[in-house]
Amino acid sequence: MLNELDKELEGRGLRFVRYADDSLIFVKSEKAADRVMKSIVRFIEDKLGLIVNSEKSKISRPKELKFLGFGYYYDGKNKRYQVKPHLSSIQKFQRKLRKLTKRNWSVPLDYRILKLKQVIIGWVNYFRIGNMKNAMERIDMKLRSRIRVIIWKQWKVPRKQIKSLTQLGIPKEEAKGLTYCRKGYRYIGLSKVIQRAISNKRLKQRGLPSALEHYLKVHTVI
């Protein structure tokens, strides 16, 4: 039945997007939005015999919208609105990654990386039309830091930590300095020493996906 609504909107020359019974209709002014909303509500209720949810139906500026997990922002350079993942969608994604990188989750590293890969690939594929390069860079940085801490914790005792760092190319004195620094895990994960020892390249070889790399691979411009 909603196909009739699509035809009506197309016949009026209106730009719109619909998923199931959720729709967005785009116009150039608030005055036009008020006029179109009233006439479309009448069409839906009088012609199609459906009830419009008055609580969900409203006039909004693009930057105030969230639709299917996406938000909108104005691109001043190209003078048009663009899509990106809504802030709440990114926050939900980050919560999933934090859950999968909890230090007290006692699972093999390879299994943890597998679960991370499934979540990252699926999420990025869904939001691939959005502009989110900077967000993916930040997520990669935080994720790598948390994985480095997990690996560090697996080494457990100072002797093992020093040995592992030196095997990864860190001079023994630097390895001792980090091991006995008495700093917390956040400091360890962000330290230059651990970043050199467990480099981005080594993490990639281990199988850890990069949200940014996958995004750049699948990003679709609309």
N, C-alpha and C positions, 0 to 999 in steps of 0.2 A: 504493500500500500504506500510505503514511503517513496517508492519509485515515482509516484505521482507528484510528490513534493519536489523531487529532483527535476522532473520535467517542468514544473511550474517555475522553479527558480531559474532554470536554463532559459525558459521562454521569456522571462523578464530581463535576461542579460545580467543576472547577479552572480557574483563570484562567491562560491561556497564550498564547504567540505563537510561530508557527513560520514559518520561511522555508527552503524546500527541506528539507534534513535537519538544520537547526539549530533548536533549540527552547529557549524559556525557560518554566518553570512557576513560578508565583508562589504562595507560601503565607505564613502569618503567623508561623511560628516555625521555629527550627532543627530542633526535634524533628519537626515535621510534614514539613519538607523531607527529613529522613533517611528517614522512613517512605514518603513519596511516591516518592522517587527509587528506593528498593529495589523497590517494587511495579511502577513503570513500566518499570524495566530488565527485570524478569521478564516483563512483558507483551510488550515489544519483542522479547526474545530467544526466549521460549517460544511466544508466540502468532503473532508476525509472522515469526519465523525470521531476524531481523536481528542483527547484532553491534553492540553499543553501544561507542563509543570511550571507554574508561575514562579516558584522559588528558584528554580534552576535557570529560567529564561530571563536574561537581562542584557542591557546595553553596556558594553565595556570597551575600553581602549585596548589595543592589542597587547600592550605590556602588562595588563592586568589579567590576562587570560592564561588558563592551563587547559590543554586539550590533549588527551591521550598521552599525558606525560610530558608534552612539549610546552615551552613558553615562547614568547616573541620579543624581539628587540628591534629598535630602529637602527639601520645601517646608514649613517650619515654620508658615507663615501658613495654608496650606490643609490642613496635616496629611496630606500625601500625597507619594508619589514622583513626580517629573516627569522628562521626558527632555530631554537636550541633546546636542549633538555631543560625542563623547568628546574629551578633550584631544589625543590622538594624531591625531584627524581634523582638528582645527583646526590643529595644527602642520603636517600634510601640506598643507592648504589654503594656509597661509602660505608654505610652501616653493614651491608652484606660483606664487604671486603674486610672490615674490622673483625666481624664475627669469624671469618675464615682464617684470620691471622692472629687469633688469640693465643697467647703464649702457653696458656694452661690446657690447650686442646692437644692431647697426646696422640698424634697420628703421624705416620711417616711423612717426610717432606714431599716426596713424590705424589702422595695422595692429596696433600694439601694444595700443591701446585695444580693438580688435575682439576680439583673443585674450583679453584680460582680461575683457571682457564675457561671452564664452562660458563661461569658467571660473566666474566669479562667479555668473551666473544659474543655471547647472547645479548648482553646489554648494548654493546657497541653496535652490533648489527641492527638492533631495533632502532637506535637513535642515529643511524648513519647519515640521515639527511640534515641533521642539526649541525650548527657550527659550535664546536666544543674542543678545539685544539688545546687551548690553554688549560681547560679543566682536566683533560686527559694527561697533560704533562704533570700537573700537580698530583693527580692520583697515582701516576707511575712512581713519582718520587717518594710519596708516603708509603706505597706498597713495598717498594724495594727496601726502604728503611725497616719496615716491620719484619720482612723476611730475613734481613741480615740479623736482626735481634733474635729471631727464632733459631737461626743457625748458631749464633753465638751461645745461646742458652743450651743448645744440644751439646756443646763442648764441655759444659758443666764446671770442671775444676780448672784452676789457674794453669796447672801444668799442661793440660790438654789445650787450653786456649792459646797459650804461648806457642806450643808445638804446631798447632793448626795454622796460626798466623804466619809463622816462619816458613812453613811448607807452601804457603800461598804467596811467598815473596816478600814478606815484611821483615826488615832487620830485627834481630832479637831484642835490642834495646827498645825499639818502638813497640814491639809486641808486649814487652813487660810493662811499658808505660801505660798502654791501654788496659791491660789486664788488672793492674793494681791502682787504677785511677780513682777508684771508689765513687764513680759516677753511676747514675741510673741508666736504665735501658735506653731511654730516649737519646741520651748523650752518645751511648755506644752506637746506636743505629745511624746517627748523623755524623759520626767521626770520620775524618779523612782516612784514617788508617783502615777502618773496616770497609770503607768504600773502595779502597785500593785492593784490599785482600779479596773481598767478595764483590767484584766489579759488576757493572751492568752486563758486560759481555758474558761473564761466568754465570750470572743468573739466567740469562737468555739461553745459554748452552744447557743449563739444567732443566729448561722447559718453561720458565716463568714468562708468561705473555706480557707484552707491552700494550696497554690500552691505546696509547698514542699511535704506535706503529700499525695496529689493526685498524684504527679509525682512518688513518691516512690511506690505507689500502682499500677500504670499502666505502669511504665517504662519497655520497651522491649529491651533486649540486642540483637544486630544483629552482 
